[in-house]
Amino acid sequence: MTSTTHDTHRPGRTAPGRGRTPTGRSWRLRLGGHQPIGMLFVSPYVLYLAAIFVYPLGFAVWMSFHDYFFAAPGVQVDRPFVGLENYTTVLTDPDVWRSFLNIAVFLVINVPLTVVASLVLASALNKKLPFRSFFRTAYYIPYITASVAVVGVWIFLFNSNGLVNQALGPLAPDPSWLVNSHLAMPVVAVFVAWKQLGFFVVLYLSALQNVPNELYESAALDGAGRFRTFWSITIPAVRPATLLVLVLATITGANLFTEPYLLTSGGGPDGATTSPVLLMYQRGLQQGHPDEAAAIGVILVVLITAISLVYRRFLERD
């Protein structure tokens, strides 16, 4: 009589030698994945990120906790640790608070305008229209045009004797757009949205081309109108692209520098368009307080990271 032994395992128990990864192999899989050769190919970009972003950010954090000032190359000077003194200085400065309020006004205007306008234009350009290639190129040209050249056009349009005021006649604001403390930042926000619109239209176009046409055909058979189709199909289908546009528009807006520097002569009128990055430039380079500028930068990074996480949690929830 021959006895046969069968491998029986209790639920929840792993057979010896099966389903277990050695400890050494486990951490290698987490670090390099199943194809460790991929790490070799991405290593140049990782080194680039470390050199261009990680090191400067870490150095800025270090500066913000020290009494840092510029010195001649090769000169050894003492830069003592001061703790939160730089943060206390900038957080009790009304100019710093106003710069963050200015950028909040900018983002409230710029980000929704960018998302809505780019999505609507991308939806229109995704259809079969005459001269579609021409319009796609036309919307993208401002994005790749030098800011100095485009700013010159907007100054010509919105100065006191510009075409906009001539068209409005008695309805033109006084003082004019770019020297009006209430209108200067909205004009800058609209300008940035217009200039960067082409880039975000391209992002939405790539997302729209992945939406199955069967969804639109089914909606048409059910009698859904254009607005209902846009609201119920297009917007949910491009939600990942919307998250990307929101994050990129927010980060770009938070780093606002060139536009107010050129359009309003360095943050005027009376600081109404001064952004935190522009204030960092003024404090760090013009006034010789790089430690305070670094503290402003660290606060800005923390705030923008928090806003980006809120975007992601809101848009990616089920």
ChimeraX attribute file (.defattr): number of C-alpha atoms within 10 A of each C-alpha:
attribute: neighborCount
match mode: 1-to-1
recipient: residues
	/A:1	3
	/A:2	4
	/A:3	5
	/A:4	5
	/A:5	6
	/A:6	6
	/A:7	5
	/A:8	7
	/A:9	9
	/A:10	7
	/A:11	6
	/A:12	6
	/A:13	7
	/A:14	11
	/A:15	12
	/A:16	7
	/A:17	8
	/A:18	7
	/A:19	8
	/A:20	10
	/A:21	11
	/A:22	10
	/A:23	9
	/A:24	8
	/A:25	10
	/A:26	12
	/A:27	12
	/A:28	13
	/A:29	14
	/A:30	10
	/A:31	11
	/A:32	13
	/A:33	13
	/A:34	10
	/A:35	9
	/A:36	13
	/A:37	10
	/A:38	11
	/A:39	13
	/A:40	11
	/A:41	10
	/A:42	11
	/A:43	11
	/A:44	11
	/A:45	10
	/A:46	14
	/A:47	12
	/A:48	12
	/A:49	12
	/A:50	13
	/A:51	12
	/A:52	11
	/A:53	11
	/A:54	14
	/A:55	12
	/A:56	12
	/A:57	17
	/A:58	12
	/A:59	11
	/A:60	19
	/A:61	17
	/A:62	16
	/A:63	22
	/A:64	26
	/A:65	21
	/A:66	19
	/A:67	19
	/A:68	22
	/A:69	15
	/A:70	13
	/A:71	9
	/A:72	7
	/A:73	6
	/A:74	6
	/A:75	8
	/A:76	8
	/A:77	11
	/A:78	10
	/A:79	12
	/A:80	10
	/A:81	14
	/A:82	13
	/A:83	12
	/A:84	12
	/A:85	17
	/A:86	23
	/A:87	20
	/A:88	12
	/A:89	12
	/A:90	17
	/A:91	15
	/A:92	10
	/A:93	11
	/A:94	9
	/A:95	16
	/A:96	19
	/A:97	13
	/A:98	17
	/A:99	21
	/A:100	19
	/A:101	17
	/A:102	19
	/A:103	25
	/A:104	15
	/A:105	15
	/A:106	24
	/A:107	21
	/A:108	13
	/A:109	18
	/A:110	24
	/A:111	23
	/A:112	14
	/A:113	17
	/A:114	23
	/A:115	21
	/A:116	12
	/A:117	17
	/A:118	27
	/A:119	26
	/A:120	14
	/A:121	20
	/A:122	22
	/A:123	17
	/A:124	13
	/A:125	19
	/A:126	16
	/A:127	9
	/A:128	8
	/A:129	10
	/A:130	9
	/A:131	9
	/A:132	14
	/A:133	10
	/A:134	9
	/A:135	13
	/A:136	18
	/A:137	11
	/A:138	12
	/A:139	19
	/A:140	18
	/A:141	15
	/A:142	18
	/A:143	19
	/A:144	11
	/A:145	11
	/A:146	10
	/A:147	16
	/A:148	12
	/A:149	10
	/A:150	16
	/A:151	19
	/A:152	12
	/A:153	11
	/A:154	18
	/A:155	17
	/A:156	14
	/A:157	16
	/A:158	19
	/A:159	16
	/A:160	19
	/A:161	11
	/A:162	14
	/A:163	15
	/A:164	16
	/A:165	19
	/A:166	14
	/A:167	10
	/A:168	10
	/A:169	10
	/A:170	9
	/A:171	9
	/A:172	14
	/A:173	13
	/A:174	11
	/A:175	13
	/A:176	17
	/A:177	24
	/A:178	26
	/A:179	21
	/A:180	17
	/A:181	17
	/A:182	14
	/A:183	16
	/A:184	21
	/A:185	28
	/A:186	21
	/A:187	21
	/A:188	24
	/A:189	25
	/A:190	16
	/A:191	18
	/A:192	22
	/A:193	24
	/A:194	18
	/A:195	19
	/A:196	20
	/A:197	23
	/A:198	22
	/A:199	17
	/A:200	27
	/A:201	25
	/A:202	19
	/A:203	18
	/A:204	25
	/A:205	21
	/A:206	15
	/A:207	18
	/A:208	20
	/A:209	12
	/A:210	10
	/A:211	14
	/A:212	10
	/A:213	10
	/A:214	9
	/A:215	12
	/A:216	17
	/A:217	13
	/A:218	12
	/A:219	16
	/A:220	13
	/A:221	8
	/A:222	9
	/A:223	11
	/A:224	15
	/A:225	11
	/A:226	12
	/A:227	10
	/A:228	12
	/A:229	18
	/A:230	16
	/A:231	12
	/A:232	13
	/A:233	15
	/A:234	19
	/A:235	15
	/A:236	12
	/A:237	17
	/A:238	20
	/A:239	15
	/A:240	16
	/A:241	20
	/A:242	23
	/A:243	19
	/A:244	17
	/A:245	22
	/A:246	21
	/A:247	21
	/A:248	15
	/A:249	22
	/A:250	22
	/A:251	18
	/A:252	15
	/A:253	21
	/A:254	21
	/A:255	18
	/A:256	22
	/A:257	21
	/A:258	14
	/A:259	20
	/A:260	25
	/A:261	16
	/A:262	15
	/A:263	23
	/A:264	23
	/A:265	13
	/A:266	20
	/A:267	22
	/A:268	19
	/A:269	17
	/A:270	12
	/A:271	17
	/A:272	23
	/A:273	36
	/A:274	29
	/A:275	30
	/A:276	27
	/A:277	21
	/A:278	21
	/A:279	23
	/A:280	24
	/A:281	17
	/A:282	17
	/A:283	18
	/A:284	18
	/A:285	13
	/A:286	11
	/A:287	10
	/A:288	15
	/A:289	19
	/A:290	24
	/A:291	26
	/A:292	26
	/A:293	26
	/A:294	25
	/A:295	26
	/A:296	24
	/A:297	21
	/A:298	17
	/A:299	16
	/A:300	18
	/A:301	16
	/A:302	11
	/A:303	13
	/A:304	17
	/A:305	15
	/A:306	12
	/A:307	16
	/A:308	19
	/A:309	13
	/A:310	13
	/A:311	16
	/A:312	16
	/A:313	12
	/A:314	11
	/A:315	14
	/A:316	11
	/A:317	6
	/A:318	5
